[in-house]
Amino acid sequence: MLTVTCVTINARDPGSLAVFWAGLVGGTPRDSGNDFVLLDPGQGRIPLLFQKSDQPNQQPGWIHLDCSTADRQAAVDGIVELGGQIIAHRSDSHGDWVVLADPEGNPFCI
C-alpha cells in the first residue's frame, strides 16, 4: 500500500547531524533549502532528511532506525568515534543488539 521514500529526522543542527549519519550510511549531505539537509546513501537505500527544529528531542525513541552490519563491534567503535554513544546492550529470545544514540540523542539499534 505504501512505499517509504525518506525518513525525516528533526535536528537542532541538520547539517552536523547529516554529516554524522553520512559517516554511518554513506552519501554526501546536501542543502535542500528551508533548513532541510538531505542525505541520500544511494544504492537503493532510503534517504534521510534532516529538518531544522528549535526544540530539543524531548522523548527520543518513539521512532528509531534499526540497522545491520557485517561487523557490529567495528560499527559500534566507529559510531562512538564519530560522536555517537552506546546506550545499552539488549537481548531477547530473538537475538541481541546494541542501542546507540546519535549526537542529538536520537536512538538507533544495530
C-alpha positions, 0 to 999 in steps of 0.5 A: 500500500505504501512505499517509504521514500525518506525518513525525516529526522528533526535536528537542532543542527541538520547539517552536523547531524547529516554529516554524522549519519553520512559517516554511518550510511554513506552519501554526501549531505546536501542543502535542500533549502528551508533548513532541510539537509538531505542525505541520500546513501544511494544504492537503493537505500532510503534517504534521510532528511534532516529538518531544522527544529528549535526544540530539543528531542524531548522523548527520543525513541518513539521512532528509531532506525534499526540497522545491520552490519557485517561487523557490529563491534567495528560499527559500534567503535566507529559510531562512538568515534564519530560522536555517537554513544552506546546506550545499552546492550539488549537481548531477547529470545530473538537475538541481541543488539546494541542501542546507540544514540546519535549526537542529538540523542536520537536512538538507533539499534544495530 
